[in-house]
């Protein structure tokens, strides 16, 4: 979506001795007194590495433990893949800029455009994949709370996989379309409207869940195990609340940057905000680091699976 004009950045670093961290704006620095906040490449690569490794461990843990093969954890794996893409997108961008600056790569115009399109596509795929995965988790928690006795008939593993295929095909198609028409203002408006719609959808599910969950719990309280089940279901809803809050804190600043670049590129206040572009990029990668910690902290099953991955089992004869 040309959020930071990667092709222009690559062209500039191939012509001048510009630090790779200075890829945070394409506007003249003399229209604002705000200094660019530059983050070392080591910080980017360290956070990105942690995010990729942590989310990869989540995928492995879910895959290896059979009792985690459920719709909710399938959707969590989808969110983990989105987080990995968020880390990879900024990592690849910085690698290409460094290689061009060091002149290990010849940054020709066609090559620059291809790299720019790939980076933009990964960004859009990560953002849409995250919001749709969170929406799927919200819908799953909603069904779990309000249709607890029929949940396993409504949300099967096969249906969950079909939902994920539809989500990722839609995200990939949307990403391609947005890259092709990235210079159109309508594209940015459509993209922003889609995000707002999905957030409103999740918010509506939240309101319904938390307003009616207690009354619903009373209706099924006669069953001996219903209280435990209801508490577990509400715990899943609280976990989703934390995930959504972290997502908004980490992605909203970058989306705001994208909107400001499109609608007020030369306004001094907008340009001043764009000076913290690197911080916004760091926040995206921090989201990939924080999410697996939330899974591990909130899910005893996933925590147990992590322990089995890292701790060797003792032989049965000892």
C-alpha positions as CSV (number, residue, x, y, z in Angstrom):
1,X,0.0,0.0,0.0
2,X,3.0,2.2,-0.3
3,X,2.8,3.0,3.4
4,X,6.4,4.2,3.4
5,X,7.3,4.2,-0.3
6,X,9.8,1.5,-0.1
7,X,10.8,1.8,-3.8
8,X,11.6,5.5,-3.3
9,X,13.6,4.6,-0.2
10,X,15.6,2.0,-2.1
11,X,16.3,4.5,-4.8
12,X,17.5,7.1,-2.4
13,X,19.9,4.8,-0.5
14,X,21.3,3.5,-3.7
15,X,22.2,7.0,-4.7
16,X,23.3,8.6,-1.4
17,X,25.0,7.5,1.7
18,X,21.8,7.4,3.8
19,X,21.5,5.3,7.0
20,X,19.0,2.5,6.5
21,X,17.0,3.7,9.5
22,X,16.2,6.9,7.7
23,X,13.5,5.2,5.6
24,X,10.7,6.7,7.7
25,X,9.6,9.5,5.5
26,X,9.7,10.8,2.0
27,X,8.9,14.4,2.9
28,X,11.2,17.3,3.3
29,X,12.7,17.6,6.7
30,X,12.5,21.4,6.7
31,X,8.7,21.6,7.0
32,X,8.8,20.5,10.6
33,X,11.0,20.8,13.6
34,X,10.4,17.3,14.8
35,X,13.5,15.1,14.7
36,X,13.2,11.7,13.2
37,X,13.2,8.9,15.8
38,X,15.8,6.4,14.5
39,X,16.0,2.9,15.9
40,X,19.1,0.7,15.4
41,X,18.8,-2.2,13.0
42,X,19.8,-4.5,15.9
43,X,16.6,-3.7,17.7
44,X,14.5,-4.5,14.7
45,X,16.2,-7.8,14.0
46,X,16.2,-8.9,17.6
47,X,12.4,-8.2,18.1
48,X,11.6,-9.7,14.7
49,X,13.6,-12.9,15.6
50,X,11.9,-13.3,18.9
51,X,8.5,-12.8,17.3
52,X,9.1,-15.4,14.6
53,X,10.6,-17.9,17.0
54,X,7.8,-17.5,19.6
55,X,5.0,-17.9,17.1
56,X,6.7,-20.8,15.4
57,X,6.8,-22.5,18.9
58,X,3.1,-21.9,19.2
59,X,2.4,-23.6,15.9
60,X,4.7,-26.6,16.8
61,X,3.1,-26.9,20.3
62,X,-0.5,-27.0,18.9
63,X,0.6,-29.4,16.2
64,X,2.3,-31.8,18.6
65,X,-0.4,-31.9,21.3
66,X,-3.6,-33.7,20.1
67,X,-6.0,-32.2,22.6
68,X,-5.1,-28.8,21.2
69,X,-6.5,-29.7,17.8
70,X,-9.7,-27.7,18.3
71,X,-11.3,-24.8,16.5
72,X,-10.1,-22.2,19.0
73,X,-6.4,-23.2,18.7
74,X,-6.7,-23.5,15.0
75,X,-7.7,-19.8,14.9
76,X,-4.9,-19.0,17.4
77,X,-2.5,-20.6,14.9
78,X,-3.9,-18.4,12.2
79,X,-3.2,-15.3,14.4
80,X,0.3,-16.7,15.0
81,X,0.9,-16.9,11.3
82,X,-0.3,-13.3,10.9
83,X,2.1,-12.2,13.6
84,X,5.0,-13.9,11.9
85,X,4.2,-12.1,8.7
86,X,4.2,-8.8,10.6
87,X,7.8,-9.5,11.8
88,X,9.0,-10.8,8.4
89,X,7.6,-7.8,6.6
90,X,9.7,-5.3,8.5
91,X,12.7,-7.6,8.6
92,X,12.7,-8.0,4.8
93,X,12.3,-4.3,4.3
94,X,15.3,-3.5,6.4
95,X,17.4,-6.2,4.8
96,X,16.8,-4.9,1.3
97,X,17.6,-1.4,2.3
98,X,20.8,-2.4,4.0
99,X,21.8,-4.5,0.9
100,X,21.1,-1.6,-1.4
101,X,23.0,0.8,0.8
102,X,26.0,-1.5,0.9
103,X,25.6,-2.0,-2.9
104,X,25.4,-5.7,-2.6
105,X,22.3,-5.4,-4.8
106,X,21.8,-3.3,-7.8
107,X,18.5,-1.4,-7.1
108,X,17.0,-1.0,-10.5
109,X,13.6,0.5,-11.0
110,X,11.8,-2.8,-11.8
111,X,13.5,-4.6,-8.9
112,X,12.6,-1.7,-6.5
113,X,8.9,-1.9,-7.6
114,X,8.9,-5.7,-7.1
115,X,10.3,-5.4,-3.6
116,X,7.9,-2.6,-2.8
117,X,4.9,-4.7,-3.9
118,X,6.1,-7.8,-1.9
119,X,6.6,-5.7,1.2
120,X,3.2,-4.0,0.9
121,X,1.5,-7.3,0.2
122,X,3.0,-8.9,3.4
123,X,2.0,-5.8,5.4
124,X,-1.6,-6.0,4.2
125,X,-1.8,-9.8,4.6
126,X,-0.5,-9.5,8.2
127,X,-2.9,-6.8,9.2
128,X,-6.0,-8.4,7.5
129,X,-5.0,-11.8,8.7
130,X,-4.7,-10.6,12.3
131,X,-8.1,-8.8,12.3
132,X,-9.9,-11.6,10.7
133,X,-8.3,-14.2,13.0
134,X,-9.4,-12.1,16.0
135,X,-12.9,-12.0,14.5
136,X,-12.9,-15.8,14.1
137,X,-11.8,-16.2,17.7
138,X,-14.5,-13.8,18.9
139,X,-17.2,-15.7,17.0
140,X,-15.9,-19.0,18.3
141,X,-16.0,-17.6,21.9
142,X,-19.5,-16.2,21.3
143,X,-20.8,-19.7,20.1
144,X,-19.0,-21.3,23.1
145,X,-20.8,-19.1,25.6
146,X,-24.3,-18.8,24.1
147,X,-24.5,-22.3,22.5
148,X,-22.4,-24.2,24.9
149,X,-24.3,-27.5,24.7
150,X,-24.3,-27.5,20.9
151,X,-20.9,-26.0,20.4
152,X,-19.2,-29.2,19.2
153,X,-21.9,-29.7,16.6
154,X,-21.8,-26.1,15.4
155,X,-18.1,-25.5,15.3
156,X,-16.2,-28.6,14.1
157,X,-12.5,-28.7,13.3
158,X,-13.4,-29.2,9.6
159,X,-15.6,-26.1,9.6
160,X,-12.9,-24.1,11.3
161,X,-10.4,-25.1,8.7
162,X,-12.8,-24.1,5.9
163,X,-13.3,-20.7,7.6
164,X,-9.5,-20.2,7.7
165,X,-9.2,-21.1,4.0
166,X,-11.9,-18.6,3.1
167,X,-10.2,-15.9,5.4
168,X,-6.8,-16.3,3.9
169,X,-8.0,-16.5,0.3
170,X,-9.9,-13.3,0.9
171,X,-6.9,-11.6,2.6
172,X,-4.6,-12.6,-0.2
173,X,-7.0,-11.4,-2.9
174,X,-7.5,-8.1,-1.0
175,X,-3.8,-7.7,-0.6
176,X,-3.2,-8.1,-4.3
177,X,-5.9,-5.7,-5.2
178,X,-4.7,-3.1,-2.7
179,X,-1.1,-3.4,-4.0
180,X,-2.3,-2.9,-7.6
181,X,-4.5,0.1,-6.8
182,X,-2.4,1.4,-3.9
183,X,-2.2,5.0,-5.3
184,X,-5.9,5.4,-5.3
185,X,-7.5,7.2,-2.3
186,X,-10.5,4.9,-2.6
187,X,-8.2,2.0,-1.8
188,X,-7.1,3.5,1.5
189,X,-10.7,4.4,2.4
190,X,-11.9,0.9,1.6
191,X,-9.0,-0.6,3.6
192,X,-9.8,1.6,6.6
193,X,-13.5,1.0,6.3
194,X,-13.0,-2.8,6.3
195,X,-10.8,-2.6,9.4
196,X,-13.4,-0.4,11.2
197,X,-16.2,-2.8,10.2
198,X,-14.4,-5.8,11.6
199,X,-13.6,-4.0,14.8
200,X,-17.2,-3.0,15.2
201,X,-18.2,-6.6,14.6
202,X,-15.9,-7.8,17.4
203,X,-17.1,-5.0,19.7
204,X,-20.7,-6.0,19.1
205,X,-19.9,-9.6,20.0
206,X,-18.1,-8.4,23.1
207,X,-21.0,-6.3,24.3
208,X,-23.5,-9.2,23.8
209,X,-21.1,-11.7,25.5
210,X,-20.4,-9.7,28.6
211,X,-24.0,-8.4,29.0
212,X,-25.7,-11.7,28.7
213,X,-23.1,-14.2,29.9
214,X,-24.2,-14.0,33.6
215,X,-27.9,-14.5,32.8
216,X,-27.0,-17.3,30.5
217,X,-24.9,-18.9,33.2
218,X,-27.9,-19.0,35.6
219,X,-30.0,-20.8,33.0
220,X,-27.6,-23.7,32.8
221,X,-26.4,-23.6,36.4
222,X,-28.4,-26.7,37.2
223,X,-25.9,-28.9,35.4
224,X,-23.0,-30.0,37.8
225,X,-20.2,-29.1,35.3
226,X,-21.9,-26.0,33.8
227,X,-20.2,-23.6,36.2
228,X,-16.8,-24.8,35.4
229,X,-17.5,-24.8,31.7
230,X,-18.9,-21.3,31.9
231,X,-15.9,-20.0,33.7
232,X,-13.6,-21.6,31.2
233,X,-15.6,-20.0,28.3
234,X,-15.5,-16.5,30.0
235,X,-11.8,-17.0,30.5
236,X,-11.4,-17.5,26.8
237,X,-13.4,-14.3,26.2
238,X,-11.2,-12.3,28.6
239,X,-8.1,-13.7,26.7
240,X,-9.6,-12.5,23.5
241,X,-10.1,-9.0,25.1
242,X,-6.4,-8.9,26.0
243,X,-5.4,-10.0,22.5
244,X,-7.6,-7.3,20.9
245,X,-6.3,-4.6,23.2
246,X,-2.7,-5.5,22.4
247,X,-3.6,-5.6,18.7
248,X,-5.1,-2.1,18.8
249,X,-2.2,-0.6,20.7
250,X,0.4,-2.1,18.4
251,X,-1.3,-1.6,15.0
252,X,-3.3,1.6,15.4
253,X,-0.3,4.0,15.3
254,X,0.9,2.5,12.1
255,X,-2.5,2.6,10.4
256,X,-2.8,6.2,11.5
257,X,0.6,6.9,9.9
258,X,-0.8,5.4,6.7
259,X,-3.9,7.6,6.7
260,X,-1.8,10.7,7.4
261,X,0.5,10.0,4.5
262,X,-2.5,9.7,2.2
263,X,-4.6,12.6,3.4
264,X,-2.3,15.2,4.8
265,X,1.3,14.5,3.6
266,X,2.5,18.1,3.8
267,X,0.8,19.2,7.0
268,X,3.5,20.0,9.6
269,X,1.6,18.2,12.4
270,X,1.1,15.1,10.2
271,X,4.8,15.1,9.2
272,X,5.8,15.5,12.8
273,X,3.8,12.3,13.7
274,X,5.5,10.5,10.8
275,X,8.8,11.2,12.5
276,X,8.1,8.3,14.8
277,X,7.5,5.8,12.0
278,X,10.2,3.5,13.3
279,X,8.5,3.3,16.7
280,X,5.3,2.3,15.0
281,X,7.2,-0.4,13.1
282,X,8.6,-1.6,16.4
283,X,5.2,-1.8,17.9
284,X,3.9,-4.1,15.1
285,X,6.8,-6.5,15.8
286,X,6.2,-6.2,19.5
287,X,2.6,-7.5,18.9
288,X,4.1,-10.7,17.5
289,X,6.3,-11.1,20.7
290,X,3.5,-10.3,23.1
291,X,0.7,-12.5,21.7
292,X,2.5,-15.9,22.4
293,X,3.1,-14.8,26.0
294,X,-0.6,-14.1,26.4
295,X,-1.4,-17.6,25.0
296,X,1.1,-19.2,27.4
297,X,-0.1,-17.2,30.4
298,X,-3.8,-17.7,29.8
299,X,-3.9,-21.3,28.5
300,X,-2.8,-24.1,30.9
301,X,-3.0,-26.6,28.0
302,X,-0.6,-24.6,25.8
303,X,1.6,-23.9,28.8
304,X,1.8,-27.7,29.3
305,X,2.7,-28.2,25.7
306,X,5.5,-25.6,25.9
307,X,6.9,-27.4,28.9
308,X,7.0,-30.7,27.0
309,X,8.8,-29.0,24.1
310,X,11.5,-27.6,26.4
311,X,11.7,-30.2,29.2
312,X,13.0,-33.7,28.4
313,X,10.8,-36.5,29.8
314,X,12.3,-38.7,32.4
315,X,12.6,-42.4,31.5
316,X,9.8,-44.6,33.0
317,X,12.4,-46.9,34.7
318,X,13.9,-44.1,36.8
